[in-house]
Amino acid sequence: MSDASAPPPAAGPGQAHAPVVLGLAAPGGVRRLMGRRASGEHRLAFTPQEITVEHAGALRAPLRFAPGSVVVAATDGGPASAGRRSVGRFPILHRLAADRVIPREEGIDGWLWTSTDGSAFTVLGDAAPNVAFIFSPPLAGERIEEAFEPADLAELAKRSPLGQPAVFGLLLRAEQPAAVLDVLNRYGLNGVITDREVPPVQRRHLPDDKAANPSLGAADVERAATSVPPPAGT
């Protein structure tokens, strides 16, 4: 395993890891839900014990969560504005087995975010997101009640099956997504977003999407499992 994919080494007695702090894009342009105040801190901080999101345009206090609450995280590059094009970010791949998914070029099960329909998850700011966190279980209770404005908590409650405010996923825009990806790899959080983590009701679609065909993928897996290499010397 490479150093880039390994979690950070444990701190020695009396030592603490300095947080890795990366900038988030400040909100601008048309004001949208969860994108009100542009002044203040906009940053993402990582330590082995806690991830902290500060976004003055969306949060009234820092949002804090443990790395262990993140079932998968990902980055997806692209400009802050999609313009007039219909685009998607964070493709949802179809998982065939624990270690196998249908490749993106063979079709997808949807997107976490599209420029036409937004996202079922919580989006901070008004720019196209390039970083995503998916939580299991969803963030709830005091940690989000302290961070979000009352009006936003009410909106989160509407999206929750239980009618209580909850954050199932968090999408935001980082100034340097490559730097975020490096940290996600070091913390073992970066991964492939699949249909196992995102149920159908939380997926977004575009008219020209190519749908994943699980039957074709399953046939490939079966052929690979039963194939026999040719005899030596043939």
C-alpha positions in Angstrom: 0.0 0.0 0.0 1.3 3.4 -0.9 1.9 6.2 1.6 -0.8 8.3 -0.2 -3.5 5.8 0.7 -2.5 5.1 4.2 -4.0 6.9 7.2 -1.8 9.4 9.0 0.5 7.9 11.7 -0.7 8.0 15.2 0.6 10.8 17.3 2.9 10.0 20.1 2.3 10.6 23.8 1.6 14.3 24.4 1.6 15.0 20.7 -1.2 16.2 18.5 -1.5 16.4 14.8 -1.6 19.9 13.3 -4.8 20.2 11.3 -4.6 20.3 7.5 -6.5 23.4 6.5 -7.7 24.0 3.0 -9.7 26.8 1.5 -13.4 26.7 0.4 -14.8 28.9 -2.3 -16.7 31.9 -0.9 -20.3 32.2 -2.1 -21.0 34.7 -4.9 -23.5 35.5 -7.6 -27.2 34.7 -7.2 -28.1 34.0 -3.6 -29.5 30.5 -3.1 -30.5 28.3 -0.2 -27.6 27.9 2.2 -25.6 30.7 0.5 -26.3 33.9 2.3 -23.2 35.5 3.9 -20.0 35.9 2.0 -17.9 37.3 4.9 -16.1 35.1 7.4 -14.1 31.9 7.2 -14.5 29.4 4.4 -12.3 26.4 5.0 -12.1 22.7 5.5 -9.8 21.3 8.3 -8.7 17.7 8.8 -7.3 15.9 11.9 -7.4 12.2 12.7 -10.2 12.9 15.2 -12.3 15.5 13.5 -13.2 17.1 10.2 -14.4 20.7 10.5 -16.3 22.7 7.9 -16.4 26.5 8.2 -18.6 28.3 5.6 -19.8 31.7 6.6 -22.1 31.8 3.6 -24.0 28.7 4.8 -23.3 27.9 8.4 -23.7 30.0 11.6 -21.1 27.8 13.4 -18.5 25.2 12.3 -19.9 21.8 11.3 -17.8 19.1 13.0 -17.9 15.4 12.3 -15.6 12.4 12.8 -13.8 10.8 9.8 -15.3 7.5 10.8 -18.8 8.9 10.0 -17.8 9.3 6.4 -18.7 6.2 4.4 -17.2 7.5 1.3 -15.8 10.9 0.0 -14.8 12.0 -3.5 -13.7 14.9 -5.6 -15.0 15.8 -9.1 -13.4 18.7 -10.9 -14.9 21.2 -13.2 -15.7 25.0 -13.3 -17.7 26.7 -10.6 -20.4 27.5 -13.1 -21.9 25.0 -15.6 -23.1 27.9 -17.8 -26.0 26.9 -20.0 -24.9 23.2 -20.3 -26.6 20.5 -18.4 -23.9 18.7 -16.4 -23.6 16.3 -13.6 -21.0 15.9 -10.8 -20.1 12.8 -8.8 -21.3 9.9 -11.0 -23.0 7.0 -9.1 -21.6 3.7 -10.3 -23.3 0.3 -10.1 -21.6 -2.1 -7.8 -21.5 -5.7 -8.8 -19.4 -7.0 -5.9 -17.3 -5.7 -3.0 -14.4 -5.1 -5.3 -16.0 -4.6 -8.7 -18.2 -1.8 -10.3 -19.5 -1.2 -13.8 -17.0 1.2 -15.3 -18.3 4.7 -15.8 -18.0 4.5 -19.6 -20.4 1.5 -19.5 -23.1 3.5 -17.8 -24.0 5.0 -14.5 -26.9 5.0 -12.0 -27.1 8.8 -11.8 -25.4 11.7 -10.2 -25.1 13.3 -6.7 -25.6 16.7 -8.3 -26.7 18.1 -11.6 -26.8 21.7 -12.9 -30.5 21.3 -13.6 -31.9 19.7 -10.5 -29.3 20.4 -7.8 -28.9 17.6 -5.2 -30.8 15.6 -2.7 -27.8 16.2 -0.4 -26.8 19.4 1.4 -24.9 21.8 -0.8 -23.0 24.6 0.8 -22.7 27.7 -1.4 -23.9 28.5 -4.8 -21.1 27.2 -7.0 -20.9 23.8 -8.6 -19.5 21.5 -5.9 -16.2 19.6 -6.4 -16.0 17.7 -3.0 -18.6 15.3 -1.6 -18.9 13.5 1.7 -21.6 10.8 2.3 -22.3 9.8 5.9 -23.5 6.6 7.5 -25.4 7.1 9.7 -26.4 10.7 8.7 -25.3 13.6 10.8 -28.0 14.6 13.2 -28.6 16.2 16.7 -26.5 18.9 18.3 -23.7 18.9 15.7 -26.0 20.1 13.0 -28.4 22.1 15.2 -25.5 24.3 16.2 -24.1 24.7 12.7 -27.2 25.4 10.6 -29.6 28.3 10.7 -33.2 27.4 11.9 -34.6 27.9 8.5 -32.1 25.5 7.0 -32.8 22.9 9.7 -36.4 23.0 8.8 -35.5 22.4 5.2 -33.3 19.5 6.2 -36.1 18.0 8.2 -38.3 18.1 5.1 -35.8 15.9 3.2 -35.4 13.4 6.0 -37.7 10.3 6.1 -38.0 10.6 9.9 -38.9 14.3 9.7 -35.9 15.3 11.9 -33.0 17.4 10.6 -30.3 15.2 9.2 -27.4 15.6 6.8 -27.0 12.5 4.6 -24.3 14.0 2.4 -22.4 17.2 2.1 -21.3 18.8 -1.1 -19.1 21.9 -1.3 -16.6 23.6 -3.5 -12.9 23.7 -2.5 -10.4 26.1 -3.9 -7.9 23.3 -4.5 -9.7 20.0 -5.0 -6.4 18.2 -5.8 -5.2 19.1 -2.3 -8.4 17.8 -0.8 -8.1 14.6 -2.7 -4.6 14.1 -1.3 -5.9 14.4 2.2 -8.9 12.1 1.5 -6.4 9.5 0.3 -4.2 9.8 3.3 -7.2 9.4 5.6 -8.5 6.5 3.7 -11.8 8.3 2.8 -11.6 8.7 -0.9 -13.5 6.1 -2.8 -16.0 5.2 -5.5 -19.6 6.4 -5.0 -22.0 3.6 -5.9 -25.7 2.6 -5.8 -25.0 1.0 -2.4 -24.4 4.4 -0.7 -27.0 6.4 -2.7 -30.6 5.1 -2.9 -32.7 5.8 -6.0 -34.6 8.7 -4.3 -31.4 10.6 -3.8 -30.0 10.2 -7.3 -30.2 12.9 -10.0 -30.3 12.2 -13.8 -29.7 13.9 -17.1 -31.5 13.2 -20.4 -28.4 11.9 -22.1 -27.2 9.6 -19.3 -26.3 6.1 -20.3 -27.8 3.7 -17.7 -25.6 1.0 -16.2 -26.6 -2.5 -17.3 -26.1 -4.8 -14.3 -26.9 -8.0 -16.4 -24.0 -7.4 -18.7 -21.6 -6.6 -15.9 -22.7 -9.8 -14.0 -22.0 -11.8 -17.2 -18.5 -10.4 -17.3 -17.9 -11.4 -13.7 -19.2 -14.9 -14.3 -17.0 -15.4 -17.3 -14.0 -14.1 -15.3 -14.7 -16.5 -12.5 -15.0 -19.6 -14.8 -12.4 -18.8 -17.4 -9.4 -21.1 -17.6 -6.0 -19.9 -18.9 -4.6 -21.8 -22.0 -2.1 -24.6 -21.3 1.5 -23.5 -21.1 3.3 -23.5 -24.4 0.2 -23.0 -26.6 
